[in-house]
Amino acid sequence: MLESLDAFLLEAEQLKARGRPDEALALYGRAVQRYPGSGIALHNLAALLGDLGRHAESAQIASRALRTGLDAPETWLVLARAEQGRGQVDAARRAYREVLRRQPNTLAAQFEAAQLTWMTTGDRQQALAGLEAALSQRGADPLLSMVKAQALEFMGDAEAALRALQSQTAHQHCPSAVLAYAAHLSAELGRGQDALDFAARGVDNAPKEPGALEALARARLVVGDAPGAARILEPLLRQSPRNQHLLAMLAVAWRMTGDPRYRDLYDYERFVRAQPLAVPPGWESLPAYVSSLAAELKAAHPFRTHPFGHSLRQGSQLPDVLRRTSPALAAFPQSITGPLETYLSQIGQGPGPLCSRNSGRVALVGSWSIWLRPGGYHVDHVHQDGWISSACYIELPGAVIAGGREGWLRFGRPGLALREALPAEHWVRPEPGWVVLFPSYMWHGTEPFSGADPRLTIAFDIAPA
């Protein structure tokens, strides 16, 4: 029987590490009941509630932790994330300020605070102000320059992002993660040899670091050395067989060399499927249900522009959308149960990274909504945390419906700045109320669209249960 707080927390951490978060949550709850005045117990409960997307509860428990006298920047960070997750932007901004007042070198808080300002204002100067102030202080963490570079890249200025890393990359013992990022930025700017040089330095500094080796493989693809990239990627993938980015890059290498294994992975006819949502109880038709979804999503989207580190451009993203309790969103899991079951039956079981994991049962690992403005699009990308990914269309502009390929979902064009671009190979025309399911390792993006109307979608990733 557990007695001490440390014993409760240790067992809960072990449950989390074994992929059993619900049991860990119950244990944290018992710890709070046993030690109601413990800020540490409350902090751990709030943090896991936030990880599970239960942001309102997380904010309440984090606030209780702070009222016990616990004044750690980590607890303020839990509160900031919870407030942002439940759409309380001003409260989130205040909590991030408290984190950074206590510990300006908290990299995650600097990144997230800059991102929040960017998403709510679209103003580059405002978003970077806190980072600039922290970098100017004596004792500033050198890795703050990488946070600044990441912000600048997603504000659309890769050149300035690379300049922000110069103080780091000039040093012989520059961290491999910084060199990997400098390689990525160089490739995006069309400087393939620079990308290769940065990545090679990263491997020299950390020969066994998977991130450094992945960066070198990516740089080799960029300069056209597909066999060299494959020689790195194949052993990395054996070590991490569920790494979707590694698999996507290896697919590019196979496509560039004409390896027939590419077509086994990118079998569009078999693995990309579009189906209508089922109409859940309470709605008379699919158009009526989709109309309710659109109204709830529009009311919930709080941001003006895109977050850092994601694929969308010229639009906003609402995270954890399927954890919301408004009627239409709460019914969404029912509406996709049938399409998911049909998809799993159609792809079947067998060899390969998709079919070999098909147990017939799935678990949600992430969900979000995208509201693209006219001219908006998704850059080509893959979903690292998923096994099967999706795009569900809620409201579409006239340009998407009219013809051509404006706003269509495309597949097969790698999100890499290759010396010789590989074109998209497959497209799906969006339809309101339809969901497209596909492997998370498949490169996909969207075609830009014109006109005056936005494009509203829900997306989710699932993994085998």
WOBELPE-V708904 format. One record per residue. N is the residue number from 1. D_CENTER is the distance of its C-alpha to the mean C-alpha in whole Angstrom. Layout:
# WOBELPE-V708904
<<N | D_CENTER> <N | D_CENTER>>
This chain:
# WOBELPE-V708904
<<1 | 39> <2 | 37> <3 | 39> <4 | 37> <5 | 34> <6 | 33> <7 | 33> <8 | 31> <9 | 28> <10 | 29> <11 | 29> <12 | 26> <13 | 24> <14 | 25> <15 | 24> <16 | 20> <17 | 20> <18 | 22> <19 | 19> <20 | 21> <21 | 20> <22 | 22> <23 | 25> <24 | 24> <25 | 23> <26 | 27> <27 | 28> <28 | 27> <29 | 29> <30 | 32> <31 | 32> <32 | 31> <33 | 34> <34 | 36> <35 | 35> <36 | 35> <37 | 36> <38 | 33> <39 | 30> <40 | 29> <41 | 29> <42 | 27> <43 | 25> <44 | 23> <45 | 24> <46 | 22> <47 | 19> <48 | 18> <49 | 19> <50 | 16> <51 | 14> <52 | 15> <53 | 14> <54 | 18> <55 | 18> <56 | 21> <57 | 23> <58 | 21> <59 | 22> <60 | 26> <61 | 26> <62 | 24> <63 | 27> <64 | 30> <65 | 29> <66 | 29> <67 | 33> <68 | 34> <69 | 34> <70 | 31> <71 | 30> <72 | 27> <73 | 24> <74 | 22> <75 | 23> <76 | 23> <77 | 19> <78 | 19> <79 | 21> <80 | 19> <81 | 15> <82 | 17> <83 | 19> <84 | 16> <85 | 15> <86 | 18> <87 | 18> <88 | 21> <89 | 20> <90 | 23> <91 | 23> <92 | 20> <93 | 21> <94 | 24> <95 | 23> <96 | 21> <97 | 24> <98 | 26> <99 | 23> <100 | 24> <101 | 28> <102 | 28> <103 | 26> <104 | 25> <105 | 23> <106 | 21> <107 | 18> <108 | 15> <109 | 17> <110 | 18> <111 | 14> <112 | 14> <113 | 17> <114 | 17> <115 | 14> <116 | 15> <117 | 19> <118 | 17> <119 | 15> <120 | 19> <121 | 21> <122 | 20> <123 | 22> <124 | 22> <125 | 25> <126 | 24> <127 | 20> <128 | 22> <129 | 25> <130 | 24> <131 | 22> <132 | 26> <133 | 28> <134 | 26> <135 | 27> <136 | 30> <137 | 31> <138 | 33> <139 | 31> <140 | 28> <141 | 25> <142 | 25> <143 | 21> <144 | 21> <145 | 22> <146 | 18> <147 | 17> <148 | 19> <149 | 18> <150 | 14> <151 | 15> <152 | 18> <153 | 16> <154 | 14> <155 | 17> <156 | 18> <157 | 20> <158 | 20> <159 | 23> <160 | 23> <161 | 20> <162 | 22> <163 | 25> <164 | 24> <165 | 23> <166 | 27> <167 | 28> <168 | 26> <169 | 27> <170 | 30> <171 | 31> <172 | 32> <173 | 30> <174 | 26> <175 | 24> <176 | 22> <177 | 18> <178 | 20> <179 | 22> <180 | 19> <181 | 17> <182 | 21> <183 | 21> <184 | 18> <185 | 19> <186 | 22> <187 | 21> <188 | 20> <189 | 23> <190 | 25> <191 | 26> <192 | 26> <193 | 29> <194 | 27> <195 | 24> <196 | 26> <197 | 28> <198 | 25> <199 | 23> <200 | 27> <201 | 28> <202 | 24> <203 | 26> <204 | 29> <205 | 28> <206 | 26> <207 | 27> <208 | 26> <209 | 22> <210 | 20> <211 | 17> <212 | 20> <213 | 22> <214 | 18> <215 | 19> <216 | 22> <217 | 22> <218 | 19> <219 | 22> <220 | 25> <221 | 23> <222 | 23> <223 | 27> <224 | 28> <225 | 28> <226 | 27> <227 | 29> <228 | 28> <229 | 25> <230 | 25> <231 | 28> <232 | 25> <233 | 22> <234 | 24> <235 | 25> <236 | 22> <237 | 20> <238 | 23> <239 | 22> <240 | 19> <241 | 19> <242 | 16> <243 | 14> <244 | 12> <245 | 12> <246 | 16> <247 | 17> <248 | 16> <249 | 18> <250 | 21> <251 | 21> <252 | 21> <253 | 24> <254 | 26> <255 | 26> <256 | 27> <257 | 30> <258 | 31> <259 | 30> <260 | 30> <261 | 27> <262 | 25> <263 | 26> <264 | 26> <265 | 22> <266 | 22> <267 | 25> <268 | 23> <269 | 26> <270 | 26> <271 | 22> <272 | 21> <273 | 22> <274 | 23> <275 | 24> <276 | 25> <277 | 24> <278 | 27> <279 | 29> <280 | 28> <281 | 31> <282 | 32> <283 | 32> <284 | 34> <285 | 32> <286 | 29> <287 | 29> <288 | 30> <289 | 27> <290 | 25> <291 | 27> <292 | 26> <293 | 22> <294 | 22> <295 | 25> <296 | 22> <297 | 19> <298 | 21> <299 | 22> <300 | 19> <301 | 17> <302 | 18> <303 | 17> <304 | 18> <305 | 16> <306 | 12> <307 | 10> <308 | 9> <309 | 7> <310 | 6> <311 | 8> <312 | 11> <313 | 14> <314 | 17> <315 | 15> <316 | 14> <317 | 11> <318 | 12> <319 | 9> <320 | 11> <321 | 14> <322 | 15> <323 | 16> <324 | 19> <325 | 22> <326 | 24> <327 | 26> <328 | 24> <329 | 20> <330 | 22> <331 | 24> <332 | 21> <333 | 20> <334 | 24> <335 | 24> <336 | 21> <337 | 23> <338 | 26> <339 | 23> <340 | 21> <341 | 25> <342 | 26> <343 | 23> <344 | 24> <345 | 27> <346 | 27> <347 | 25> <348 | 27> <349 | 28> <350 | 28> <351 | 27> <352 | 24> <353 | 21> <354 | 20> <355 | 23> <356 | 24> <357 | 22> <358 | 23> <359 | 25> <360 | 25> <361 | 23> <362 | 19> <363 | 17> <364 | 14> <365 | 11> <366 | 9> <367 | 10> <368 | 10> <369 | 12> <370 | 12> <371 | 16> <372 | 17> <373 | 20> <374 | 23> <375 | 22> <376 | 18> <377 | 16> <378 | 13> <379 | 13> <380 | 13> <381 | 10> <382 | 10> <383 | 7> <384 | 8> <385 | 8> <386 | 10> <387 | 14> <388 | 14> <389 | 12> <390 | 13> <391 | 14> <392 | 17> <393 | 19> <394 | 21> <395 | 22> <396 | 23> <397 | 25> <398 | 29> <399 | 28> <400 | 25> <401 | 28> <402 | 31> <403 | 31> <404 | 29> <405 | 26> <406 | 24> <407 | 21> <408 | 21> <409 | 18> <410 | 19> <411 | 18> <412 | 20> <413 | 19> <414 | 17> <415 | 15> <416 | 17> <417 | 20> <418 | 23> <419 | 27> <420 | 27> <421 | 25> <422 | 24> <423 | 24> <424 | 22> <425 | 24> <426 | 23> <427 | 23> <428 | 22> <429 | 24> <430 | 22> <431 | 24> <432 | 24> <433 | 24> <434 | 23> <435 | 19> <436 | 19> <437 | 17> <438 | 17> <439 | 16> <440 | 12> <441 | 14> <442 | 15> <443 | 14> <444 | 14> <445 | 14> <446 | 17> <447 | 20> <448 | 21> <449 | 23> <450 | 26> <451 | 28> <452 | 28> <453 | 26> <454 | 22> <455 | 20> <456 | 18> <457 | 16> <458 | 14> <459 | 11> <460 | 11> <461 | 10> <462 | 13> <463 | 15> <464 | 19> <465 | 20>>
